[in-house]
Amino acid sequence: MGGFRLFFSSSSYACATVALAQGMREDRFPIYTGNMLRVFHPLPVESLKLLVFDLDGTLIDSAQDLCNSVNAALSHLGRQPLPDPVIAGYVGNGAPMLMRRAMAQSGSVLPEHVDEDELAQAYAFFLAYYREHKLDFTYAYAGVLEALEALRQLHDSPGATPRTMAVLTNKPVRPAQGICEGLGMADYFLHIYGGDSFPVKKPDPLGLRTLMQETGAKPEETVMIGDSKVDVQTARNAGVWSLGCAFGFGPQNLMETPPDVLVDSATDWTEALTLVKSGPRG
C-alpha cells in the first residue's frame, strides 16, 4: 500500500515505536507524545450510517474469563492447563474453534485430529462454565463506554447523518448479550449478533450483510470495527470500510490484512469517525 496520514491526540511514545517497527522511516516520523490514528484510506465519515463492532478484544477484554473457562474444560477431561497467553492467541474464530485449538495443543495433535467425542464434551463443559463466569474478570476497555456515548450524541445531534450501532461477534450470542448487558453497553446497539446467530461465522459476510439489510445501509455507508484480521477480512468480504483496533487480542495479525484506519485506543473512535475527511478508496 502507499503512504498514510497520521493524526495525534493525547500522549503515548509507544505509538512511535510501533509505527517504526511497521516500516516507517525514522527521519519521516517525528517523536510525538500522543495516541495515534493511522489512515490508510480515509473514511467517508459524513455518509456513514452503520457502525458494526466486534466484541472480544474490541469492546471488552474477556481474555481471563475465556482462559479460565478453557482450562476448566481441560481439567474436566483430566488434562493439564495451558498458559493464558497460548489460549488468548486462539481467540477470534468462535468458541468451537477456540476449544478445538486448545484441545489440539493439550494433546499435541493437529486441530483436525482432535477426538470429536472428547471435543464435544469439552465444548459443552466450556459453555456451561463460561455462562456462569463470563463476568468474573471481563471489563470494557478504557474509553469504550465514553466513546459509545459520544458517538451516540454525535449521531443524534441536529443535522447529523443518523447512524446505527451494532455488535457482530463470533462469541455465542447468549454470553455476548449477557456481557453487554452486564457492562452497561447493550442499549447502545440495535442488535448484538453472535457466532451462532447465523449458519456461518466471520469472516463470512452474512452477518454483516444481514445488518446492512436490516438498517438499509449500503456497503459504502458501513464500517466494521475490530481488533483482528478476521474483522478486516469480514469487512473486505462485505465490501465495507474497516477500522482496526491495535489494543485488542489480534494486533499480531491485524496488519496482515491492513484496515482502512487503525487506532491505538477506544478513545480514538470518535476522532476517527468524525475528524478524518472523506476520499476515494485506493
C-alpha positions, 0 to 999 in steps of 0.5 A, a space after each residue: 500500500 502507499 503512504 498514510 496520514 497520521 493524526 495525534 491526540 493525547 500522549 503515548 511514545 509507544 505509538 512511535 515505536 510501533 509505527 517504526 517497527 511497521 516500516 516507517 522511516 525514522 527521519 519521516 516520523 517525528 517523536 510525538 507524545 500522543 495516541 495515534 490514528 493511522 489512515 490508510 484510506 480515509 473514511 467517508 465519515 459524513 455518509 456513514 450510517 452503520 457502525 458494526 463492532 466486534 466484541 472480544 478484544 474490541 469492546 471488552 477484554 474477556 481474555 481471563 474469563 475465556 482462559 479460565 473457562 478453557 482450562 476448566 474444560 481441560 481439567 474436566 477431561 483430566 488434562 493439564 492447563 495451558 498458559 493464558 497467553 497460548 489460549 488468548 492467541 486462539 481467540 477470534 474464530 468462535 468458541 468451537 474453534 477456540 476449544 478445538 485449538 486448545 484441545 489440539 495443543 493439550 494433546 499435541 495433535 493437529 486441530 483436525 485430529 482432535 477426538 470429536 467425542 472428547 471435543 464435544 464434551 469439552 465444548 459443552 463443559 466450556 459453555 456451561 462454565 463460561 455462562 456462569 463466569 463470563 463476568 468474573 474478570 471481563 471489563 470494557 476497555 478504557 474509553 469504550 463506554 465514553 466513546 459509545 456515548 459520544 458517538 451516540 450524541 454525535 449521531 443524534 445531534 441536529 443535522 447529523 447523518 443518523 447512524 446505527 450501532 451494532 455488535 457482530 461477534 463470533 462469541 455465542 450470542 447468549 454470553 455476548 448479550 449477557 456481557 453487554 448487558 452486564 457492562 452497561 453497553 447493550 442499549 447502545 446497539 440495535 442488535 448484538 449478533 453472535 457466532 451462532 446467530 447465523 449458519 456461518 461465522 466471520 469472516 463470512 459476510 452474512 452477518 454483516 450483510 444481514 445488518 446492512 439489510 436490516 438498517 438499509 445501509 449500503 456497503 459504502 455507508 458501513 464500517 466494521 470495527 475490530 481488533 483482528 484480521 478476521 474483522 478486516 477480512 469480514 469487512 473486505 468480504 462485505 465490501 465495507 470500510 474497516 477500522 482496526 483496533 491495535 489494543 485488542 487480542 489480534 494486533 499480531 495479525 491485524 496488519 496482515 490484512 491492513 484496515 482502512 484506519 487503525 487506532 491505538 485506543 477506544 478513545 480514538 473512535 470518535 476522532 476517527 469517525 468524525 475528524 478524518 475527511 472523506 476520499 476515494 478508496 485506493 
